[in-house]
Amino acid sequence: MHQLPDFSAARILVVGDVMLDRYWFGDVSRISPEAPVPVVKVERSEERPGGAANVARNCASLGARVGLLSVVGNDEAGRILQRQMEEGGIAASLLPDGAIDTTVKLRVIGRQQQLLRIDFETTPSHEVLQAKLAEFEQRLAGVDVVILSDYGKGGLAHIGDMIRLARAAGKKVLVDPKGEDYSKYRGATVITPNRSELRQVVGRWSDEAQLAAKAQQLRSELELEALLVTRSEEGMSLYRDGEALHQPARAQEVFDVSGAGDTVIATLAAMMALGAPWGDAIHLANLAGGVVVGKLGTATVSREELSAALAADAN
């Protein structure tokens, strides 16, 4: 593959836990007299969509048509997310739940380093999640691929039903998993754990052969078409029935790995929506991940950046 495909025909629905990523940037010049901690004099702040909202933003930046379905609190952070999605051309349905606060991750950055992260989160109520499931069923007909972005915040309580409904409608389902119980992801097309997430579920491995055996066993147990393991400096490995495809790491300089998994699954979904072969799909997803780890915080990859990475890789 030498040229970036036109993703405008790709129709993707992202469902999962959205959050607002807040960044406070400042200067650190002294230690507090009250405790042995640095004092950060905040000079500017930024707010970016995080979690499933960042996945949707990554799909949109590639040029795909994307919808987002999630739950937010009836608060300022929820309204900011809704506005950001509208500005990004994403058809977002963020159902407000008055009983919760929108998940916010506040990161304090001094001298280009993260000094502290503060999380605000609560679990959505059953009624709102039930309404989300009904809307999910309605929106399935208009999409090619579904991404279920699980950040363990409670927004995917009905994930088993969602996978069954999507598969019955003939849609491909990609899952970014969380936690130790992967049985709820049974029947998905592909799941995309990172190395440490997979280790939590299958235990440690001592070599490539053992990793392949454990990955294939898990893939078979969960009735998946494929299992994609993102492996940081070791690149990524895709396990399918009877084969494994490997991609070496492409990052020139790793600045921040947060959000890289969002970029990888978004690129993979866009390729799968076009019916691309697995080899091409993971090749492009790997390049996109390599670009985004060179940026600070949750970020996206533009078509121009990905085209340049593809051209550089071909040489």
C-alpha positions in Angstrom: 0.0 0.0 0.0 1.7 3.2 -1.2 -1.2 5.7 -1.0 -3.6 6.7 1.7 -7.1 5.5 0.9 -10.1 7.8 0.7 -12.0 7.2 4.0 -15.0 9.3 3.1 -17.1 6.2 2.4 -16.2 4.6 5.8 -19.1 4.9 8.3 -18.1 4.2 11.9 -20.1 4.2 15.1 -18.1 4.7 18.3 -19.7 3.7 21.6 -18.1 3.8 25.1 -16.8 6.0 27.9 -16.2 9.6 27.0 -14.1 11.9 29.1 -12.7 15.4 29.1 -8.9 15.6 29.2 -7.9 18.9 30.9 -4.3 20.0 30.9 -2.8 22.7 33.1 0.6 23.8 31.8 2.9 25.8 34.0 6.3 26.7 35.2 8.0 24.9 38.1 10.6 27.0 39.9 10.3 26.1 43.5 9.3 23.5 46.1 6.3 24.2 48.4 7.1 25.3 52.0 4.1 23.2 53.1 5.2 19.8 51.7 8.0 18.4 49.6 6.1 19.0 46.3 6.7 21.3 43.4 4.7 24.5 43.0 3.3 24.8 39.5 2.4 28.3 38.4 -0.3 27.6 35.8 0.2 29.7 32.6 -2.3 28.1 30.2 -4.9 25.3 30.1 -6.2 23.1 27.4 -9.3 20.9 27.1 -9.3 17.9 24.7 -11.8 15.1 24.2 -10.7 11.8 25.8 -11.7 8.2 25.8 -14.3 7.2 23.2 -14.5 10.9 22.2 -10.8 10.8 21.2 -11.4 7.6 19.2 -14.2 9.4 17.4 -12.0 12.4 16.8 -9.3 10.2 15.3 -11.8 8.6 12.9 -13.0 12.0 11.8 -9.4 13.3 11.3 -8.8 10.5 8.8 -11.9 11.6 6.9 -14.3 8.9 7.9 -18.0 9.6 8.7 -18.3 9.0 12.4 -21.1 8.9 15.0 -20.5 8.8 18.8 -22.9 7.4 21.4 -22.2 7.9 25.1 -23.3 9.2 28.5 -22.2 12.5 30.1 -23.2 14.4 33.2 -25.5 17.4 33.0 -22.6 19.7 33.6 -20.0 22.1 32.0 -17.6 19.3 31.0 -20.4 17.4 29.2 -21.4 20.6 27.3 -17.8 21.2 26.3 -17.5 17.7 24.9 -20.7 18.1 22.9 -19.4 21.3 21.4 -16.0 19.8 20.6 -17.7 16.9 18.8 -19.9 19.3 16.8 -16.9 21.3 15.8 -15.1 18.1 14.7 -18.0 17.1 12.4 -18.9 14.1 14.6 -22.6 13.1 14.9 -22.5 12.8 18.7 -25.4 11.7 20.9 -24.2 12.3 24.4 -27.1 11.3 26.7 -27.2 13.5 29.8 -27.5 11.7 33.2 -28.3 14.2 35.9 -27.1 11.8 38.6 -23.5 11.7 37.5 -20.5 14.0 36.7 -18.8 13.8 33.3 -15.5 12.0 33.7 -12.7 14.5 33.8 -9.0 13.7 33.9 -6.9 16.7 35.0 -3.2 16.6 34.2 -0.7 19.1 35.6 2.3 19.5 33.3 5.5 21.3 34.3 8.6 21.5 32.1 6.9 19.2 29.6 6.5 16.5 32.2 3.3 15.2 33.8 3.5 15.9 37.5 0.1 14.9 38.7 -3.3 13.5 37.4 -6.6 14.0 39.2 -9.6 12.0 38.1 -13.3 12.9 38.6 -15.7 10.1 37.7 -19.0 8.4 38.6 -20.9 5.4 37.0 -23.9 6.2 34.8 -27.4 5.1 35.9 -29.2 2.0 34.5 -32.1 3.9 32.8 -29.8 6.1 30.7 -27.7 3.1 29.7 -30.9 1.3 28.6 -31.9 4.3 26.5 -28.4 4.2 24.9 -28.8 0.5 24.0 -32.1 1.3 22.2 -30.4 4.1 20.2 -27.5 1.9 19.4 -29.9 -0.6 17.8 -31.4 2.2 15.7 -28.1 3.5 14.5 -26.6 0.2 13.4 -28.2 0.2 10.0 -26.3 3.3 8.9 -22.8 2.1 9.7 -20.2 -0.4 8.5 -18.1 -0.8 11.7 -18.7 -0.4 15.4 -15.9 0.5 17.9 -16.6 -0.3 21.5 -14.2 1.8 23.6 -14.2 0.4 27.1 -12.4 2.6 29.7 -14.0 0.8 32.7 -16.2 3.8 33.6 -19.5 1.9 33.4 -20.7 3.2 30.1 -20.6 -0.2 28.4 -22.8 -2.2 30.9 -24.6 -3.7 27.9 -21.6 -4.5 25.8 -22.6 -8.2 25.3 -25.9 -7.1 23.9 -24.2 -4.6 21.7 -21.8 -7.1 20.2 -24.7 -9.6 19.5 -26.9 -6.9 17.9 -24.0 -5.6 15.7 -22.9 -9.0 14.6 -26.5 -10.0 13.8 -26.7 -6.9 11.6 -23.6 -8.0 9.8 -21.3 -5.3 11.2 -17.7 -5.6 12.2 -17.0 -4.9 15.9 -13.7 -3.7 17.3 -13.2 -3.6 21.1 -10.6 -1.7 23.1 -10.8 -3.8 26.2 -10.4 -3.1 30.0 -10.1 -5.2 33.1 -9.5 -8.9 33.7 -12.8 -10.4 32.4 -12.7 -10.6 28.6 -15.7 -13.0 28.4 -18.0 -10.0 27.9 -16.2 -9.4 24.5 -17.1 -12.8 23.2 -18.1 -12.7 19.5 -16.4 -9.4 18.6 -14.4 -9.3 15.3 -11.2 -8.1 17.0 -10.1 -6.8 20.4 -7.0 -4.6 20.7 -5.4 -5.0 24.2 -1.9 -3.5 24.9 0.8 -5.7 26.2 0.2 -5.1 29.9 -3.6 -5.4 29.5 -3.1 -8.8 27.8 -0.7 -9.9 30.6 -3.4 -9.2 33.2 -5.7 -11.7 31.4 -3.4 -14.5 30.2 -0.5 -14.2 32.5 3.2 -13.7 31.6 5.0 -15.2 28.6 8.7 -16.0 28.2 9.0 -15.9 24.4 7.2 -15.2 21.1 6.0 -18.8 20.8 4.4 -18.7 24.3 2.8 -15.3 23.6 1.4 -16.6 20.3 0.0 -19.7 22.0 -1.7 -17.7 24.8 -3.0 -15.1 22.3 -4.4 -17.8 20.0 -6.0 -19.6 22.9 -7.7 -16.5 24.1 -8.8 -15.6 20.5 -10.3 -19.1 20.1 -12.1 -19.0 23.6 -13.7 -15.6 22.8 -14.6 -16.7 19.2 -12.8 -13.6 17.7 -11.7 -13.3 14.1 -8.5 -11.7 15.3 -6.6 -10.4 18.4 -4.3 -7.4 18.0 -1.7 -6.8 20.7 -0.1 -3.4 20.7 3.4 -3.8 22.2 5.0 -0.4 22.5 8.7 -0.6 21.4 8.0 -4.1 20.0 5.4 -2.8 17.5 2.2 -4.8 17.2 1.1 -8.4 16.5 -2.2 -9.6 15.0 -3.2 -13.2 15.7 -5.7 -14.9 13.4 -6.7 -18.4 12.8 -3.5 -20.2 11.9 -1.4 -17.1 11.4 0.4 -14.2 13.1 1.2 -10.8 11.5 3.9 -8.6 13.0 4.6 -4.9 12.6 7.8 -3.4 14.0 7.6 -0.1 16.0 7.7 3.0 13.9 8.0 5.9 16.4 11.0 8.1 15.9 10.7 9.7 19.3 8.2 8.6 22.0 6.9 11.6 23.8 3.6 10.4 25.3 1.8 7.0 24.8 -1.5 8.2 26.2 -4.2 8.0 23.5 -2.1 6.0 21.1 -4.5 3.0 21.4 -7.3 5.3 20.4 -5.5 6.2 17.2 -4.6 2.6 16.4 -8.2 1.3 16.8 -9.6 4.3 14.8 -7.3 3.7 11.9 -7.9 -0.1 12.0 -11.7 0.6 12.0 -11.5 3.0 9.0 -9.5 0.4 7.0 -11.9 -2.4 7.9 -14.9 -0.2 6.9 -13.3 -0.1 3.4 -12.8 -3.9 3.4 -9.0 -3.6 3.4 -6.9 -6.8 4.1 -5.7 -7.3 7.6 -2.1 -6.8 6.6 -2.7 -3.4 5.1 -5.0 -2.4 8.0 -2.5 -3.1 10.8 0.4 -1.6 8.7 -1.4 1.7 8.5 -2.7 1.6 12.1 0.9 1.0 13.3 2.2 4.0 11.3 -0.6 6.2 12.8 0.3 5.0 16.3 3.9 5.9 15.6 3.0 9.4 14.7 0.7 10.1 17.7 3.2 9.0 20.4 5.4 11.8 19.2 2.8 14.3 20.5 1.9 15.4 24.1 -1.4 14.1 25.5 -4.4 12.7 23.7 -3.9 13.7 20.0 -5.0 12.8 16.5 -3.2 12.0 13.2 -4.0 14.2 10.2 -4.3 12.7 6.7 -1.2 14.8 5.7 0.9 13.3 8.6 -0.2 9.8 7.8 0.5 10.2 4.1 4.0 11.5 4.9 4.6 8.5 7.3 3.4 6.1 4.5 5.7 7.7 2.0 8.7 7.7 4.4 8.0 4.0 5.2 8.0 3.0 1.5 11.5 4.5 1.0 
